Amino acid sequence: MSAGERAKAKAEQIVGKTVRKAAHAAHKESLAAKGAALETRGKMRDAKEQTKDSFKR
């Protein structure tokens, strides 16, 4: 996995989790859903890069 893609995936996961938790605390469910989607997108980006790396080996 390239360092840039790994950093981007991890950043999306962290930002998504932070937004989700803050939105839950403020009782903003639509914003919590957006945070969860961002976190999931980061996880999927990470999975995609790991799959690409497994084929390169």
Number of C-alpha atoms within 10 A of each C-alpha: 16 9 8 9 14 15 14 14 22 17 15 21 23 16 16 23 19 16 19 24 16 15 18 16 11 11 11 12 13 12 17 22 16 15 25 20 17 22 24 17 16 24 15 14 19 21 14 12 15 15 12 12 12 9 7 8 5
